[in-house]
Amino acid sequence: MKRSYIALAVVIIASVIALFIHLQPPDQAVVQPADRKAVEPPTAPDKAKAVVPPTPPDKKAPEPKVEPKAKAEPKGKAETPEPPAPADTAAVLEAVDAHLAARKPVEAMKALSDAIAKTTGPAAAPLKKRQTELVNVHYFSSRPSPVATTYTVAAGDNLRRIAANHNATDSYVARLNDIKDKDHIRIGQRLKIVQGGFDAEIVKSQYLLTVTKDGIWIRDIKVGLGKDGATPIGAFIAGPKITEPPYTAVHPPIPFGDKKNNPLGTRWITIQGAGSNEYGIHGTWEDDSIGSEKSKGCIRMLNKDVEWLFDLIIPGKSKIVIKP
């Protein structure tokens, strides 16, 4: 009996041990201390290499690089316009002929005026020659023109009144219509009239006066200026005009005709707003003073040139601009 209890106890103990062994985790039952190094996670240094890889050599590539070609051709040089080539003159004249063929003389004269303003030296000569031909027809002849209107003389009319009503001078209207005597016009006579005055621009550095009409180049005229830069600079309006002017800068005034003591020549055009009417555009008896500084500040012209300009300027309307 005693042996039976012992045998039963041994069976129970063996069953408990077997059950205990069966319930243990497999890793604890299998993994030995020598094997643990093989399954442990990577060390800290290995982790750093995996998360932050070394900077590749190509990472500096995004920095801007200047190509040799860009250095050889700077932007400024490419944007600088070249001077007008001689072919430009031919192109302008061709365009002018096209305007004239289309019966658009005003467009032709404007195209020439723009080209003249941009062209200097000998290249401007053919442009000015062509423009002068057109200007003489449209502004200085009796031929019909789109720049002019036509007026028919009525009973009681006189040339001065007709001109004033059309914002022109009677002398200019007479010139346009080949009228020799301004006091004799006939009823029914048809008159060509260009309305509005002409303007003048003086460039002191060039001793040059340019006459324009509504932006159209009319003529360039050489002038004389004041000593030591005395000719004023600015934008002015034409003031009173005088035929055969006396010299009033001294007292008593010196009458017209005294060529030795009266330097004003045959005409005077006041530059209004330039020092209480003490400056003007006038003629001269000293032709060699043109192109130099010999006056007290006024603008000198040859008598024949100032007489030509005199008829085109309207006091209070014509602009006079003087540039350095």
Backbone bond lengths (Angstrom), bond angles and torsions (degrees), N, CA, C in turn:
res aa  C-N    CA-C-N  psi(-1)  N-CA   C-N-CA  omega(-1)  CA-C   N-CA-C  phi
1 M - - - 1.466 - - 1.503 110.74 -
2 K 1.287 113.38 -42.28 1.463 120.03 179.65 1.506 110.26 -62.24
3 R 1.325 116.94 -39.30 1.460 120.94 179.62 1.517 110.34 -64.94
4 S 1.303 117.72 -33.97 1.477 120.48 179.46 1.517 111.34 -64.36
5 Y 1.302 116.09 -40.95 1.478 119.67 179.47 1.509 110.18 -66.16
6 I 1.314 115.24 -39.44 1.478 118.25 -179.81 1.520 109.39 -64.47
7 A 1.321 116.25 -44.03 1.474 119.39 -179.33 1.509 111.18 -63.88
8 L 1.333 115.52 -40.03 1.473 119.22 178.06 1.514 111.54 -63.84
9 A 1.314 116.11 -39.67 1.479 120.14 179.90 1.515 110.58 -64.53
10 V 1.346 115.62 -40.25 1.472 118.91 -179.83 1.524 110.03 -64.22
11 V 1.336 116.65 -41.12 1.478 120.21 -179.65 1.519 110.48 -63.31
12 I 1.351 114.89 -42.83 1.486 118.92 -179.26 1.513 110.55 -63.08
13 I 1.344 115.93 -44.79 1.483 119.74 -178.74 1.524 109.83 -62.86
14 A 1.331 116.36 -42.25 1.467 119.99 -179.23 1.517 110.99 -64.32
15 S 1.330 114.93 -38.20 1.480 118.47 179.28 1.521 110.91 -65.86
16 V 1.347 114.91 -41.43 1.490 118.40 179.67 1.506 110.50 -62.92
17 I 1.364 115.85 -44.87 1.479 119.27 -179.48 1.524 109.87 -62.14
18 A 1.343 116.61 -42.08 1.474 119.27 -179.57 1.523 111.38 -64.02
19 L 1.341 113.76 -41.14 1.476 117.84 178.44 1.522 111.69 -64.54
20 F 1.341 116.35 -39.15 1.477 120.66 -180.00 1.519 110.49 -63.80
21 I 1.327 113.97 -44.89 1.471 118.17 179.72 1.523 110.36 -64.03
22 H 1.282 118.51 -37.67 1.465 122.62 -178.47 1.524 112.09 -66.43
23 L 1.333 116.44 -33.83 1.479 120.30 -177.88 1.523 113.04 -80.68
24 Q 1.309 123.56 -10.21 1.472 124.60 180.00 1.521 110.02 -69.78
25 P 1.453 120.02 145.23 1.482 122.72 176.56 1.506 109.71 -60.29
26 P 1.329 115.68 145.89 1.457 118.70 -177.58 1.490 112.66 -61.02
27 D 1.397 117.82 -38.43 1.470 120.22 -177.08 1.513 110.64 -61.94
28 Q 1.328 115.39 -42.34 1.464 118.13 -177.96 1.523 110.86 -68.72
29 A 1.294 113.81 -28.88 1.458 116.65 -178.28 1.511 111.64 -79.27
30 V 1.413 117.26 -28.11 1.458 119.91 -171.40 1.507 112.71 -104.15
31 V 1.351 117.00 -44.54 1.462 120.36 -171.90 1.505 109.75 -69.76
32 Q 1.312 115.89 130.13 1.454 122.64 177.48 1.511 109.27 -102.84
33 P 1.289 118.84 157.91 1.470 122.09 -179.75 1.505 112.62 -53.52
34 A 1.304 119.04 -35.59 1.465 120.07 -178.61 1.508 112.56 -67.88
35 D 1.344 117.44 -23.65 1.459 120.27 -177.12 1.517 113.12 -88.97
36 R 1.289 119.78 -12.12 1.469 121.76 -172.52 1.523 112.28 -63.13
37 K 1.318 118.94 -33.81 1.466 120.82 -179.47 1.517 111.66 -63.00
38 A 1.292 118.12 -27.49 1.459 120.64 -177.02 1.510 112.80 -76.23
39 V 1.301 118.68 -25.15 1.458 120.57 -175.25 1.513 113.05 -108.88
40 E 1.346 117.33 -5.03 1.467 118.69 177.90 1.527 109.95 -65.22
41 P 1.340 118.67 148.47 1.478 121.80 177.01 1.502 111.46 -61.65
42 P 1.344 118.48 161.01 1.482 121.64 -178.25 1.504 110.69 -59.08
43 T 1.295 115.63 151.42 1.466 121.00 178.43 1.508 110.00 -69.24
44 A 1.335 116.93 168.11 1.478 122.79 -178.79 1.506 111.99 -57.03
45 P 1.347 120.12 -44.67 1.464 118.73 179.06 1.509 112.71 -59.25
46 D 1.354 117.69 -38.16 1.457 119.18 179.10 1.510 111.47 -66.17
47 K 1.363 116.87 -37.30 1.463 119.93 178.15 1.521 110.83 -61.64
48 A 1.331 118.66 -42.27 1.462 121.55 -178.87 1.518 110.84 -60.73
49 K 1.302 116.20 -39.68 1.460 119.05 179.50 1.513 111.94 -66.48
50 A 1.321 115.93 -32.79 1.461 118.92 -178.83 1.511 112.02 -75.80
51 V 1.356 118.88 -35.18 1.470 122.71 -174.92 1.514 111.39 -85.01
52 V 1.338 118.53 -43.10 1.474 121.88 -178.29 1.515 108.05 -115.83
53 P 1.301 117.85 88.04 1.469 119.66 -178.93 1.510 110.89 -68.82
54 P 1.286 118.84 156.87 1.470 121.38 179.16 1.529 110.53 -60.47
55 T 1.370 116.51 145.40 1.471 121.52 179.98 1.519 109.50 -65.10
56 P 1.318 116.19 121.89 1.477 117.68 -179.55 1.510 110.98 -68.13
57 P 1.294 119.15 153.42 1.478 122.96 -178.87 1.508 112.47 -61.09
58 D 1.332 119.67 -26.60 1.466 122.30 -176.25 1.514 113.12 -75.46
59 K 1.329 118.52 -6.14 1.467 120.22 -173.96 1.519 111.45 -64.86
60 K 1.327 120.47 -22.33 1.465 122.72 179.32 1.528 112.43 -82.89
61 A 1.273 118.74 -4.33 1.469 122.71 -176.41 1.511 114.27 -60.57
62 P 1.375 120.76 -36.63 1.467 119.77 -177.03 1.516 114.92 -62.05
63 E 1.354 120.44 -14.57 1.460 120.73 -179.27 1.524 109.52 -59.56
64 P 1.383 117.35 136.61 1.471 119.89 -177.36 1.512 112.05 -61.96
65 K 1.293 114.56 141.82 1.458 120.50 177.77 1.511 109.73 -121.76
66 V 1.300 117.43 140.09 1.470 122.24 178.28 1.509 108.58 -96.12
67 E 1.307 114.29 120.13 1.457 119.05 179.94 1.525 110.05 -74.00
68 P 1.283 118.21 144.91 1.474 120.69 178.44 1.510 112.89 -54.69
69 K 1.328 118.09 -34.13 1.465 121.20 -178.42 1.516 111.11 -66.02
70 A 1.342 115.53 -38.57 1.466 119.00 -179.86 1.513 110.77 -64.83
71 K 1.347 117.16 -35.66 1.461 119.54 178.85 1.521 111.21 -67.57
72 A 1.282 115.85 -35.29 1.465 119.54 -177.03 1.513 112.77 -75.18
73 E 1.338 117.57 -21.05 1.461 120.79 -177.54 1.515 109.88 -128.02
74 P 1.363 118.99 80.05 1.463 120.72 179.13 1.509 111.78 -62.02
75 K 1.347 115.27 151.89 1.467 120.69 -177.26 1.519 112.01 -60.15
76 G 1.330 116.10 -42.72 1.459 119.36 -176.34 1.519 112.37 -57.24
77 K 1.311 115.26 -40.17 1.458 119.13 -178.35 1.521 111.44 -65.78
78 A 1.324 116.66 -37.28 1.462 119.84 -178.67 1.518 112.00 -70.35
79 E 1.374 116.56 -29.41 1.457 120.11 -176.07 1.527 112.93 -87.04
80 T 1.336 118.71 -12.22 1.459 120.90 -178.41 1.527 110.33 -74.37
81 P 1.346 117.62 119.82 1.468 119.02 -178.38 1.517 111.74 -68.47
82 E 1.276 115.81 142.90 1.460 121.32 177.79 1.524 109.99 -78.81
83 P 1.334 118.34 151.87 1.473 120.33 176.28 1.523 110.37 -59.65
84 P 1.331 117.11 152.00 1.468 119.63 -179.34 1.529 111.27 -57.01
85 A 1.286 116.12 132.41 1.463 120.95 179.02 1.522 109.33 -82.97
86 P 1.330 117.89 154.44 1.469 120.08 178.85 1.519 112.79 -53.92
87 A 1.341 117.01 -28.77 1.466 120.12 180.00 1.522 111.40 -64.49
88 D 1.343 117.45 -23.50 1.463 120.29 179.82 1.531 110.82 -61.07
89 T 1.320 116.59 -40.57 1.464 120.41 179.54 1.521 110.67 -60.29
90 A 1.315 116.04 -44.18 1.464 119.97 178.79 1.525 110.75 -63.04
91 A 1.343 116.27 -38.47 1.467 119.99 -179.88 1.523 111.20 -66.38
92 V 1.341 116.20 -39.88 1.468 119.96 178.81 1.521 110.32 -64.46
93 L 1.318 116.64 -46.19 1.468 120.10 -179.79 1.529 111.43 -63.02
94 E 1.323 115.95 -34.34 1.468 119.55 177.14 1.531 110.21 -66.89
95 A 1.344 116.27 -41.20 1.469 120.02 177.98 1.524 111.03 -65.00
96 V 1.334 116.32 -37.70 1.468 120.90 177.85 1.527 110.35 -61.77
97 D 1.314 116.35 -45.27 1.471 119.82 178.29 1.527 111.25 -60.29
98 A 1.334 116.08 -36.39 1.469 119.80 178.72 1.530 110.77 -66.41
99 H 1.341 116.60 -40.89 1.472 120.15 177.27 1.531 110.74 -62.56
100 L 1.309 115.58 -43.26 1.466 119.14 -178.74 1.528 111.20 -67.06
101 A 1.329 116.34 -37.37 1.466 119.63 177.63 1.524 110.93 -63.73
102 A 1.343 115.68 -29.47 1.466 120.72 178.17 1.530 111.75 -89.15
103 R 1.334 116.22 8.81 1.469 122.61 -179.37 1.536 112.05 59.28
104 K 1.331 113.82 47.69 1.464 121.04 177.63 1.530 109.47 -126.19
105 P 1.339 117.72 69.68 1.466 120.26 -176.56 1.525 113.76 -65.60
106 V 1.324 117.63 -31.84 1.468 119.69 179.77 1.528 110.10 -65.01
107 E 1.337 116.37 -43.63 1.465 120.09 177.28 1.525 110.81 -62.56
108 A 1.330 116.44 -37.14 1.466 120.36 178.48 1.527 110.63 -63.82
109 M 1.331 117.24 -44.37 1.467 120.58 -179.64 1.527 111.73 -68.82
110 K 1.324 117.38 -34.05 1.469 119.93 176.90 1.524 111.14 -68.11
111 A 1.323 116.68 -40.00 1.465 120.35 177.93 1.526 110.93 -62.26
112 L 1.322 116.25 -42.67 1.463 120.13 177.22 1.521 111.36 -65.76
113 S 1.319 117.23 -40.12 1.468 121.06 179.88 1.523 111.03 -62.03
114 D 1.324 117.06 -43.10 1.468 120.96 177.97 1.521 110.89 -62.64
115 A 1.319 116.21 -41.83 1.461 120.19 -179.66 1.524 111.38 -67.72
116 I 1.325 117.37 -39.32 1.471 121.43 178.83 1.521 110.35 -62.87
117 A 1.330 116.75 -39.60 1.468 120.85 -179.24 1.526 111.94 -64.98
118 K 1.323 117.90 -25.85 1.462 122.00 -176.75 1.525 112.90 -99.76
119 T 1.321 117.27 -5.08 1.461 120.71 -173.00 1.522 110.66 -116.76
120 T 1.311 116.50 135.60 1.460 120.83 178.78 1.527 109.70 -123.94
121 G 1.333 114.43 165.08 1.454 119.51 175.40 1.515 113.47 72.47
122 P 1.315 116.04 -160.18 1.471 121.24 -176.34 1.528 113.56 -58.80
123 A 1.334 117.32 -27.13 1.471 119.72 -178.06 1.520 112.09 -63.16
124 A 1.350 117.07 -23.15 1.468 120.09 -178.91 1.528 112.46 -80.87
125 A 1.323 117.59 -18.00 1.473 121.12 -174.50 1.530 113.45 -56.91
126 P 1.337 120.09 -50.01 1.472 118.52 179.98 1.524 112.88 -65.89
127 L 1.332 116.74 -29.58 1.468 119.91 177.51 1.526 110.54 -67.64
128 K 1.331 116.34 -45.42 1.469 120.56 179.64 1.533 111.26 -67.04
129 K 1.310 116.02 -36.42 1.470 119.40 178.62 1.532 110.48 -62.48
130 R 1.323 115.99 -46.03 1.473 119.88 -179.95 1.524 110.68 -66.02
131 Q 1.331 116.24 -40.52 1.466 119.48 179.81 1.523 111.10 -65.22
132 T 1.314 117.42 -40.72 1.466 121.10 179.57 1.524 110.86 -60.24
133 E 1.315 116.76 -39.44 1.472 120.00 177.58 1.527 111.06 -60.09
134 L 1.331 116.58 -43.76 1.467 120.51 -179.46 1.526 111.54 -70.81
135 V 1.327 116.29 -41.53 1.472 121.08 -179.87 1.522 110.74 -61.40
136 N 1.319 116.91 -42.21 1.468 119.81 -179.28 1.529 112.00 -62.20
137 V 1.325 116.40 -33.38 1.468 120.27 178.96 1.524 111.07 -74.64
138 H 1.319 116.80 -46.92 1.470 120.35 -170.19 1.530 113.81 -88.25
139 Y 1.336 117.23 -28.46 1.470 119.39 -176.55 1.529 114.45 -112.43
140 F 1.327 117.18 -12.18 1.465 118.37 -175.94 1.528 113.14 -137.16
141 S 1.310 116.82 30.94 1.463 120.78 173.25 1.521 108.50 -144.43
142 S 1.322 115.96 167.43 1.468 120.69 -178.58 1.531 112.80 -84.59
143 R 1.313 117.14 0.79 1.463 119.46 -179.66 1.528 110.88 -65.65
144 P 1.332 118.27 141.77 1.473 121.03 178.71 1.528 111.04 -57.96
145 S 1.324 115.53 147.56 1.463 120.08 -177.50 1.523 110.03 -155.78
146 P 1.326 117.37 147.93 1.467 119.91 176.44 1.529 113.27 -68.04
147 V 1.343 118.18 -12.37 1.468 119.71 177.92 1.529 111.15 -84.54
148 A 1.323 117.38 -5.09 1.468 121.48 -173.98 1.525 111.37 -124.31
149 T 1.339 114.04 163.82 1.464 121.37 172.09 1.531 107.88 -115.78
150 T 1.313 115.96 169.14 1.464 120.91 178.43 1.526 109.26 -118.57
151 Y 1.332 115.07 132.75 1.470 120.34 178.71 1.528 108.74 -123.06
152 T 1.324 115.32 135.87 1.467 120.72 177.69 1.521 109.46 -101.02
153 V 1.326 115.97 123.86 1.467 121.60 -176.50 1.533 110.18 -64.91
154 A 1.335 114.86 132.63 1.473 121.28 178.79 1.520 109.58 -111.98
155 A 1.326 116.01 168.62 1.471 120.81 178.74 1.528 109.67 -59.86
156 G 1.329 115.55 135.87 1.458 120.88 179.12 1.518 114.57 87.10
157 D 1.330 117.78 -5.02 1.470 120.65 179.28 1.523 111.38 -74.00
158 N 1.317 115.29 151.79 1.461 121.02 165.89 1.526 107.35 -136.83
159 L 1.310 115.99 159.36 1.463 120.75 -170.85 1.529 112.16 -64.59
160 R 1.318 116.57 -37.32 1.463 119.02 -178.99 1.526 110.97 -63.55
161 R 1.323 117.03 -43.02 1.464 120.32 -179.55 1.525 111.06 -67.57
162 I 1.327 115.24 -42.76 1.472 119.25 178.71 1.534 110.27 -59.29
163 A 1.331 116.22 -45.75 1.467 120.47 -179.31 1.529 111.17 -63.40
164 A 1.335 116.64 -44.71 1.466 120.41 -179.56 1.525 111.47 -61.43
165 N 1.323 116.75 -38.79 1.468 120.52 179.53 1.528 112.57 -67.78
166 H 1.324 115.92 -19.54 1.468 120.32 179.87 1.534 111.75 -110.30
167 N 1.330 116.51 16.96 1.467 121.21 176.74 1.532 111.43 55.32
168 A 1.326 114.55 51.04 1.462 121.44 179.08 1.526 108.19 -142.29
169 T 1.323 116.99 173.10 1.464 120.19 175.75 1.526 109.08 -99.88
170 D 1.331 116.09 148.91 1.464 119.06 -179.70 1.522 111.59 -64.67
171 S 1.339 116.26 -31.59 1.468 118.92 179.02 1.527 111.33 -65.81
172 Y 1.323 116.61 -38.82 1.462 119.87 179.26 1.528 111.00 -69.89
173 V 1.338 117.40 -41.12 1.468 120.39 177.70 1.528 109.82 -62.70
174 A 1.338 116.39 -39.83 1.465 119.89 178.15 1.529 110.77 -63.69
175 R 1.325 116.99 -40.82 1.461 120.69 179.43 1.528 110.77 -64.04
176 L 1.330 116.66 -43.12 1.463 120.79 -179.40 1.525 112.37 -60.20
177 N 1.332 115.70 -35.63 1.467 120.19 -172.00 1.524 113.72 -107.49
178 D 1.344 116.15 16.53 1.471 121.60 177.42 1.528 111.87 54.07
179 I 1.331 116.32 40.82 1.467 121.24 178.35 1.527 108.27 -91.99
180 K 1.314 116.68 117.92 1.459 120.75 -177.52 1.527 111.98 -81.73
181 D 1.318 116.28 -34.96 1.467 121.27 -178.64 1.534 108.10 -118.97
182 K 1.335 116.70 110.75 1.467 120.88 -176.15 1.526 112.91 -66.47
183 D 1.324 117.07 -16.66 1.467 120.01 -179.62 1.525 112.43 -87.61
184 H 1.304 117.36 -2.64 1.462 119.73 -177.05 1.533 110.68 -126.06
185 I 1.312 115.63 98.71 1.461 122.39 170.53 1.527 106.87 -126.50
186 R 1.311 117.13 156.38 1.467 119.25 -173.78 1.530 110.78 -113.83
187 I 1.302 115.61 151.46 1.459 121.61 177.76 1.532 109.04 -63.17
188 G 1.317 116.11 134.82 1.465 121.00 -178.60 1.518 113.84 89.35
189 Q 1.328 117.26 -8.73 1.462 120.16 179.31 1.536 109.78 -67.56
190 R 1.317 116.36 134.23 1.466 121.18 179.85 1.528 109.11 -96.11
191 L 1.328 115.11 125.03 1.461 121.24 -175.95 1.531 110.96 -112.63
192 K 1.312 115.05 133.75 1.471 120.53 171.75 1.525 107.81 -83.52
193 I 1.342 116.99 130.12 1.465 120.67 -177.94 1.530 109.77 -133.74
194 V 1.328 115.79 125.81 1.468 122.08 171.91 1.521 106.50 -98.89
195 Q 1.311 116.40 115.44 1.459 120.42 -174.24 1.530 111.63 -82.52
196 G 1.328 115.06 146.91 1.460 120.58 176.50 1.509 112.67 88.97
197 G 1.336 114.45 152.62 1.457 119.71 -179.07 1.521 112.85 -83.05
198 F 1.309 114.49 170.72 1.459 122.63 175.28 1.529 107.85 -98.06
199 D 1.317 116.49 161.25 1.466 121.60 -179.13 1.525 110.00 -118.29
200 A 1.338 115.01 162.03 1.464 120.28 179.84 1.524 109.90 -132.05
201 E 1.323 115.18 137.84 1.471 121.58 174.85 1.521 108.53 -126.16
202 I 1.328 116.10 128.17 1.464 121.03 -178.99 1.521 108.79 -112.26
203 V 1.324 117.51 128.89 1.464 122.82 173.80 1.526 106.58 -108.72
204 K 1.330 116.12 108.26 1.465 120.83 -172.77 1.528 112.40 -61.78
205 S 1.323 117.01 -40.41 1.462 119.81 -176.60 1.527 112.46 -63.30
206 Q 1.332 116.18 -20.73 1.466 120.64 -179.39 1.530 112.89 -108.03
207 Y 1.344 117.27 -2.99 1.477 121.18 -175.14 1.528 109.56 51.39
208 L 1.321 114.77 46.15 1.464 119.97 -171.95 1.525 111.53 -129.28
209 L 1.342 115.72 131.10 1.461 122.44 173.75 1.527 107.59 -111.69
210 T 1.330 116.16 124.25 1.463 121.77 179.49 1.522 109.47 -109.83
211 V 1.317 116.09 126.73 1.470 121.98 178.16 1.524 108.29 -95.88
212 T 1.341 116.30 133.01 1.461 121.14 178.47 1.527 110.22 -132.60
213 K 1.324 115.40 160.57 1.467 122.15 175.32 1.523 107.62 -138.26
214 D 1.325 115.61 110.57 1.473 120.60 -178.79 1.526 111.23 53.96
215 G 1.332 116.24 40.57 1.460 121.12 178.12 1.512 115.32 83.69
216 I 1.311 117.68 -2.37 1.469 121.50 -179.94 1.528 109.93 -93.67
217 W 1.320 115.99 128.63 1.469 121.21 178.95 1.527 109.19 -66.06
218 I 1.350 114.54 130.24 1.467 120.48 -179.59 1.527 111.22 -110.26
219 R 1.348 115.84 -49.03 1.464 118.30 -175.59 1.528 110.40 -168.60
220 D 1.334 116.33 149.02 1.466 123.40 170.86 1.521 108.85 -107.32
221 I 1.350 116.66 137.59 1.466 121.18 -178.90 1.528 108.87 -135.57
222 K 1.315 117.71 131.57 1.459 122.01 176.24 1.529 110.27 -73.15
223 V 1.339 116.24 142.85 1.467 121.16 -177.22 1.525 110.33 -135.88
224 G 1.342 114.70 169.39 1.454 122.27 171.31 1.522 108.79 -109.85
225 L 1.347 116.68 158.08 1.467 121.34 -175.05 1.523 111.62 -129.56
226 G 1.346 114.88 -178.77 1.458 121.04 -178.64 1.519 113.33 -79.44
227 K 1.321 115.75 150.72 1.459 121.34 179.07 1.529 111.00 -62.66
228 D 1.334 114.97 144.63 1.470 121.53 174.38 1.528 112.81 53.27
229 G 1.326 116.11 37.41 1.465 119.84 177.31 1.510 114.70 70.69
230 A 1.341 117.80 24.80 1.470 121.25 -174.97 1.527 114.14 -70.71
231 T 1.324 118.15 -18.10 1.471 119.91 178.96 1.525 109.28 -67.39
232 P 1.338 118.08 125.90 1.471 120.77 -176.07 1.525 112.22 -68.71
233 I 1.330 115.15 157.28 1.463 122.26 177.15 1.526 108.55 -114.26
234 G 1.335 116.59 138.30 1.462 119.50 178.46 1.514 112.35 151.75
235 A 1.329 114.90 -175.02 1.468 121.91 178.54 1.519 108.76 -107.48
236 F 1.319 116.60 123.99 1.463 121.99 -174.54 1.534 110.62 -131.09
237 I 1.333 114.35 177.14 1.460 121.99 176.93 1.526 107.98 -122.67
238 A 1.315 116.67 144.95 1.465 119.99 177.20 1.523 109.78 -66.64
239 G 1.334 114.97 135.62 1.462 120.93 177.09 1.522 110.80 -105.75
240 P 1.324 117.37 -154.44 1.472 121.53 -177.93 1.529 112.62 -56.65
241 K 1.332 115.13 146.59 1.467 122.16 178.08 1.530 108.82 -113.96
242 I 1.321 114.78 146.03 1.470 119.18 -178.75 1.526 109.36 -133.71
243 T 1.330 115.37 129.87 1.460 121.48 172.31 1.523 108.48 -88.99
244 E 1.330 117.11 135.94 1.468 122.57 -177.86 1.536 110.58 50.01
245 P 1.322 116.83 64.81 1.469 121.36 -172.36 1.525 113.73 -74.46
246 P 1.337 117.23 141.93 1.461 121.06 169.13 1.527 108.68 -78.78
247 Y 1.323 116.76 159.25 1.464 121.54 179.04 1.520 108.04 -96.68
248 T 1.342 116.19 106.87 1.469 120.67 -172.42 1.525 113.58 -101.57
249 A 1.338 117.67 8.93 1.463 119.67 179.53 1.524 111.63 -75.02
250 V 1.326 117.15 -10.21 1.472 121.67 177.81 1.526 108.20 -124.73
251 H 1.305 115.79 165.88 1.472 120.39 177.82 1.532 109.18 -126.85
252 P 1.318 116.20 129.47 1.463 127.38 -3.19 1.522 111.12 -72.77
253 P 1.357 117.77 158.46 1.466 121.04 179.66 1.524 111.34 -58.64
254 I 1.315 115.12 147.76 1.463 120.85 178.21 1.524 108.19 -94.99
255 P 1.320 117.94 123.19 1.471 120.22 -175.15 1.521 112.27 -68.48
256 F 1.311 114.23 161.92 1.461 120.75 176.32 1.527 109.57 -61.55
257 G 1.305 116.31 145.07 1.456 121.05 176.76 1.511 113.33 104.87
258 D 1.347 117.29 -18.09 1.458 120.55 177.70 1.535 107.37 -83.83
259 K 1.306 115.54 87.82 1.459 119.99 -172.78 1.525 113.49 -65.70
260 K 1.311 116.43 -21.34 1.458 119.62 -178.93 1.518 111.66 -80.60
261 N 1.324 117.49 -37.41 1.467 121.20 -173.06 1.535 114.74 -112.48
262 N 1.330 116.78 -13.83 1.465 120.51 177.50 1.533 108.39 -110.64
263 P 1.353 117.88 105.51 1.474 120.64 -173.16 1.526 115.00 -86.80
264 L 1.344 118.29 6.84 1.465 120.51 -168.43 1.520 115.33 -84.16
265 G 1.314 118.62 -7.14 1.456 119.25 179.44 1.523 111.85 67.47
266 T 1.339 116.40 -149.87 1.470 120.26 -170.32 1.530 115.11 -94.03
267 R 1.353 117.74 -14.25 1.467 119.69 -177.43 1.532 110.56 -142.48
268 W 1.346 114.27 152.68 1.469 121.47 176.04 1.525 108.85 -135.42
269 I 1.347 116.32 129.87 1.469 123.13 174.33 1.524 107.04 -122.92
270 T 1.313 117.31 116.29 1.460 120.90 -177.70 1.529 111.04 -70.20
271 I 1.342 115.37 136.29 1.465 121.07 170.95 1.524 106.08 -93.71
272 Q 1.313 116.30 94.73 1.462 121.76 -171.46 1.527 111.08 -72.57
273 G 1.341 115.38 131.54 1.459 120.31 179.68 1.508 113.26 95.93
274 A 1.308 117.85 -0.76 1.465 121.51 179.57 1.521 109.86 -107.06
275 G 1.312 117.24 70.77 1.459 120.88 174.98 1.503 114.68 82.39
276 S 1.321 117.04 55.55 1.470 122.28 173.53 1.528 112.80 53.72
277 N 1.322 115.86 45.10 1.469 122.29 174.22 1.529 114.08 64.57
278 E 1.325 117.80 19.40 1.461 118.44 179.78 1.528 112.30 -85.72
279 Y 1.334 117.13 -11.02 1.459 120.66 178.05 1.524 110.28 -107.70
280 G 1.329 114.56 150.52 1.458 118.57 179.44 1.516 111.35 -161.99
281 I 1.316 114.61 175.08 1.465 122.62 170.84 1.521 105.88 -104.44
282 H 1.311 117.36 124.42 1.473 119.28 -175.71 1.521 111.25 -145.04
283 G 1.323 114.59 170.98 1.458 120.91 177.51 1.522 110.88 -80.29
284 T 1.294 116.10 -172.79 1.461 120.42 179.24 1.524 110.02 -156.37
285 W 1.335 114.38 153.81 1.465 120.51 173.17 1.529 109.76 -97.04
286 E 1.336 116.32 -5.87 1.463 121.18 -179.27 1.532 108.73 -108.05
287 D 1.300 116.04 86.80 1.464 119.27 -176.86 1.530 112.77 -60.19
288 D 1.337 116.67 -29.74 1.462 119.05 -178.06 1.527 112.84 -74.75
289 S 1.339 117.63 -4.18 1.469 120.12 177.62 1.534 111.68 -81.82
290 I 1.327 116.79 -11.71 1.467 120.35 177.66 1.529 108.82 -69.19
291 G 1.331 115.84 131.95 1.458 120.57 -177.63 1.509 113.16 88.55
292 S 1.352 116.80 12.32 1.465 120.43 179.36 1.526 109.74 -142.96
293 E 1.321 116.54 177.14 1.465 122.60 179.85 1.530 108.85 -108.28
294 K 1.326 116.18 99.46 1.466 120.08 -178.01 1.525 113.56 -132.70
295 S 1.332 117.53 -11.99 1.469 119.60 -177.85 1.526 110.35 -86.35
296 K 1.327 116.11 179.49 1.466 121.24 177.60 1.532 111.98 -88.91
297 G 1.320 116.50 8.98 1.461 121.14 179.17 1.512 113.27 137.35
298 C 1.337 116.34 -15.80 1.469 120.17 179.80 1.528 110.97 -76.72
299 I 1.324 114.58 168.11 1.461 121.88 177.23 1.521 108.39 -101.09
300 R 1.313 115.82 119.00 1.465 121.02 -177.83 1.522 111.09 -96.27
301 M 1.335 114.88 143.66 1.460 121.47 174.71 1.524 108.63 -134.80
302 L 1.318 116.13 156.59 1.459 118.35 169.80 1.526 108.24 -59.06
303 N 1.331 117.21 147.04 1.470 120.01 -177.39 1.531 112.22 -56.12
304 K 1.322 117.04 -42.16 1.472 118.97 -179.48 1.529 111.51 -64.43
305 D 1.329 116.95 -31.69 1.466 120.26 179.82 1.527 111.91 -76.08
306 V 1.327 117.21 -41.72 1.465 118.99 -179.60 1.527 110.59 -70.07
307 E 1.333 117.79 -31.18 1.474 120.29 175.78 1.532 110.63 -66.54
308 W 1.310 116.25 -38.19 1.468 120.64 176.88 1.530 110.20 -64.50
309 L 1.345 117.08 -45.59 1.465 121.58 -179.24 1.524 112.14 -68.33
310 F 1.323 116.37 -36.04 1.468 123.05 -175.84 1.532 111.58 -52.15
311 D 1.325 117.54 -41.55 1.468 121.64 -177.09 1.531 112.94 -70.33
312 L 1.325 117.36 -17.75 1.467 121.08 -174.70 1.528 113.52 -96.82
313 I 1.317 116.20 -18.65 1.470 121.32 -174.65 1.527 110.41 -88.64
314 I 1.339 116.38 132.94 1.463 121.62 178.34 1.526 108.82 -112.73
315 P 1.338 118.29 116.88 1.466 120.81 179.14 1.528 111.65 -55.60
316 G 1.327 114.84 135.66 1.457 120.23 179.41 1.510 114.41 81.61
317 K 1.320 117.96 -7.34 1.469 121.25 -177.31 1.532 112.46 -124.46
318 S 1.304 116.76 -46.81 1.469 119.68 -176.38 1.529 110.88 -68.98
319 K 1.327 115.73 138.07 1.465 121.34 -179.85 1.524 110.26 -93.07
320 I 1.329 114.68 141.68 1.464 120.98 175.41 1.524 106.93 -126.99
321 V 1.318 116.64 114.64 1.465 121.80 -179.14 1.523 108.35 -114.48
322 I 1.336 115.70 129.82 1.470 120.72 179.62 1.526 107.99 -117.27
323 K 1.328 115.94 122.29 1.465 122.24 -178.37 1.528 110.31 -112.99
324 P 1.326 116.90 157.54 1.479 119.79 179.59 1.526 112.38 -57.93
